[in-house]
Amino acid sequence: MGIYVYMLRCADGSFYIGSATGDDTSSRVDQHNAGTYPGYTFSRRPVVLVWSEYFDRITDGIAAERQLKGWSRAKKEALIKSDWDSVSQLARRRAGEPGKK
């Protein structure tokens, strides 16, 4: 059994990164929208699934989830658009190059 890592866009425009085991993410998104569990998305409903990826190994999925949670908003938006050039450029900038002020 593997794991899905997913990103939701909340009603307030913020992003939520989470993970779910199972066949797909639809039931987990439904739980977020139903307010099944208190947490970040509870007061930011409705939420919309904007990105997900399946990982065969749960440890790989958990590592990806942690990594994504540390990404900037711009980098998350580039991932949603599958804009790999921007993802790469934004990764380099944060890795030591000074940003524009």
C-alpha positions in Angstrom: 0.0 0.0 0.0 1.3 3.4 -0.9 0.4 7.0 -0.1 -1.0 10.1 -1.9 0.5 13.5 -1.1 -2.0 16.2 -2.0 -2.4 20.0 -2.0 -5.7 21.7 -1.4 -6.6 25.3 -2.2 -8.7 26.6 0.7 -11.5 29.2 0.4 -9.2 31.9 1.8 -6.7 31.2 -1.0 -4.2 29.5 1.2 -2.7 26.0 0.5 -2.9 22.9 2.7 -0.5 19.9 2.2 -1.6 16.5 3.4 -1.3 12.8 2.8 -3.7 9.9 2.5 -3.4 6.2 2.2 -5.9 4.3 0.1 -7.0 4.2 -3.5 -7.4 7.9 -4.2 -7.7 11.3 -2.5 -11.4 11.9 -3.1 -12.6 10.6 0.2 -10.0 12.5 2.1 -11.0 15.8 0.3 -14.6 15.0 1.1 -13.6 14.7 4.8 -11.9 18.1 4.7 -15.0 19.7 3.1 -17.3 18.0 5.6 -15.3 19.3 8.5 -14.8 15.8 9.8 -11.6 16.7 11.7 -10.8 20.0 13.4 -7.7 21.5 12.0 -6.3 24.0 9.5 -9.0 23.4 6.8 -12.0 23.4 9.1 -12.5 27.1 9.1 -11.2 27.5 5.5 -13.8 25.4 3.7 -14.6 24.6 1.0 -11.3 23.2 -0.3 -10.4 22.1 -3.8 -7.8 19.5 -4.7 -5.2 21.2 -6.9 -2.4 18.7 -7.0 -1.6 15.1 -5.9 1.0 12.5 -6.4 1.1 8.8 -5.5 4.1 7.3 -3.8 4.6 3.5 -3.7 6.7 3.8 -0.5 5.0 5.6 2.4 8.4 6.9 3.7 8.9 8.7 0.3 5.5 10.2 0.5 6.0 11.5 4.0 9.4 13.0 3.0 7.7 14.7 0.0 4.9 16.1 2.2 7.5 17.6 4.6 9.4 19.1 1.8 6.4 20.7 0.1 5.2 22.2 3.4 8.5 24.2 3.4 8.1 25.5 -0.1 7.1 29.1 -0.8 3.7 30.0 -2.2 5.3 30.8 -5.6 6.9 27.4 -5.8 3.7 25.6 -4.8 1.8 27.5 -7.5 4.5 26.5 -10.1 4.1 22.9 -9.1 0.3 23.1 -9.5 0.9 24.4 -13.0 3.6 21.7 -13.7 5.9 24.6 -14.5 9.1 22.7 -13.8 11.4 25.6 -15.1 9.9 27.9 -12.4 10.1 25.2 -9.7 13.8 24.7 -10.5 14.5 28.5 -10.7 12.7 29.1 -7.3 14.6 26.2 -5.8 18.0 27.7 -6.8 17.0 31.2 -5.5 16.2 29.9 -2.0 19.4 27.8 -2.0 21.7 30.7 -1.5 21.2 33.3 -4.2 20.1 36.6 -2.9 16.5 37.4 -3.6 15.2 40.7 -4.9 14.0 43.2 -2.3 
